[in-house]
Amino acid sequence: MSASTLSRLALVVLTTWALSMVLPSFYRIVRPLASFGLAVDNNGVVVDVVGPFDQAPERSPAAAAGLVPGDRLDLRQMTCWAPRRRACAALVTLLGGSGGVQETLPGREVDLAIRPADGKATRFVHLRAEPAPLDLPGRLVLLADTVVSILSTLAAAWLVWCRPAWMTWGFFLYFSWFNPGQTYAYYALLQSQPVLLLIAQCLDGLATGAALGGLLVFALHFPESEPDPRWRRWLLLVPWLAAVMAALQLMAGANLFGAETEGIAAAAYIYSYGLNAIALALLLARRRTLHPRNEQRMRWVIAGCAIGLPSFIFAEISETTGLLQNLWGRAPSQTALGLLYLVQGVLAYFVWTAVRRQRVISVAVPLRHGTVTTALTLAFAVPIVFVHERIVEIGDALHLPGWLWPLVVAPVALIALQRLHEVAVDLADHAFNHAYHQARRGLDHAGRAMLGAEDFVTIDRLLVEAPVRHLRLTSAAVFRDGDGALHRTMPVIGWAEAPLRVLRPDLDAAVIECLTRRKPVRLPPQQWRRDGAPLGEQTPCLAVPIFGWAGQAIGLTLFGPHETGSDITPDECDMVQALAIQAGHGYDRVEKETLRRELRELRAHLTDHTHAPPPHSQC
């Protein structure tokens, strides 16, 4: 069996394992799991006796049994040295797996040896899990986490399948483990088999080390398949750093055998945070040594890591340790943790985009749009709730018919709020996208000038110079139809040394496709490489068609990327397409005026010949 076949087989196995941990969450969305309401830290200390029953504490089995924060599991009596004993089954239910307030299958019962916080003798407590259904927001967040986790894991696997390299393997190992998916249901299914859960916990420790090692490998390789020569020596440290992480995770699980490991668990998370910080520092250090195009791709990865890594680590610490419970007296809800995990999906999308595409747009564009949209949505969510409550109060006070509010007042209020939201989005867009709107005004002015141009050369010049000046592009050239072929016109920018003068259908099909599709076509570096075209930063990345009033093809324009190396954004693509449409109308106008002028001159010439006296002849 070849190395490639073994690699793909390992990819399939690891992907299946990663998906099998999150797929059971769909069951939890439909059918609720149960809970004892009990959360203990890695030392066995009780930190919460309410858990998912905080709205109705009397329903918590732990609270009903008289347990209070500060009580301890007697880890000397409850161990897993004999995995098939009931004590081990109870212990793995509370300490095994994802930590925090453990959830289990409905009807599960455990017997616990408790050392009271007041110093009294150890007592035995019998608990029976009660259903703990999620509310609607919790189910929606869980659904989003599960779907994003599945899609992101498959995307990471797709990168390895299509582009097998250390870089893609490193990211896959990281994200197949550190993804937004929640594993409560997965561990709940394993709790009935303590031996399997112990094996799973050992594999978890090894997978954690491999995942963080994979992140470091990715940071040392991206955006190439080979490691950066200046940082090659760091690769020798990666296996050791990963091994220490795996060892800490395995030692943190020693509480199943009587050890108190809260300190080790905290050290493991601090160490993992340090490895994440090292990965981010490597990306930042390597960014400035890259080609401008690859530097833009690196910016996407850095932005994804800066957003996803801290939120994920905070969620992990909150879920699997009692640190926040001990510091603040209360841990975040599962819905809040689910939202934090969901942010990790940003990392997957940004990395997937940066690896898949050889040229990307500026990362500031999606960050700006996402931030504005999220902020405005949150800003209007609270007023909507307040207005709804006020409407109900006014309706009760005035004793108006019940049908008036849902049929008249509520729709009017929603329409007003929607309009207010649109105005706010427009104002925020103008405030945060000033450069975009300034460029748009400049291109609009150039478009109007094209419509009033007196010759083809003026339109060619505006079509080349305006986008380069206002969008800060590296190159631009117009190829206009003449004698059945697309000939390059003058002036050009970034094409001074390029000998390519005519586009040929057999060699330039990727470019001429924009005329067939009648819309702009992006030109990835690996898709169109033509001898005689500009190289490096001036290489064209967008072909924009030019059509006249009657729909006939006049030509096309080739634009290079931004001076920073980033790709042309979809909004900018729309702007240059609109400019090309106005150029087509300008070409038509100039051609018609030229034909009219020639016709007038021809008529005048014929008139002069008609009224001229016949030539004098002599016999």
Buried (B, 14 or more C-beta within 10 A) or exposed (E): EEEEEEBBEEBEEBBEEBBEBBBBBBBBBEEBBBBBBBBBBBBBBBBBBBBBBEEEBEBBBBBBBEBEBEBBBBBEBBBBEEBEBEBBBBBBBBBBBBBBBBBBBBEBBBEBBBBBBEEEEEBEBEBBBBEBEBEEEBBBBBBBBBBBBBBBBBBBBBBBBEEBBBBBBBBBBBBBBBBBBBBBBBBBBBBBBBEBBBEBBBEBBBBBBBBBBBBBBBBBBBBEEEBBEEBEEBBEEBBEBBBBBBBBBBBBBBBBBBBBBBEBBBBBBEBBBEBBBBBBEBBBEBBEEBEBBBBBBBBBBBBBBBBBBBBBBBBBBBBBBBBBBBEEEEBBBBBBBBBBBBBBBBBBBBBBBBBBBBBBBBBBBBBBBEEBEEEBEEEBEEEEEEBBEEBEEEBEEEEEEEEEBEEEBBEEBEEEBEEEBEEBBEEBBEEBBEEBEEBBEBBBEBBEBBBEBEEBEBBBBBBBBBBBBBBBBBBBBBBBBEEEEBBBBEBBBBBEEBEBEBBEEEBBEBBBBBBEEEEBBBBEBEEBEBEEBBEEBBBBBBBBBBBBEEEEBBBBBBBBBBEBBBBBBEBBBEBBBBBBBBBBBBBBBBEEEEEEEEEEEEEEEEEEEEEEEEEEEEE
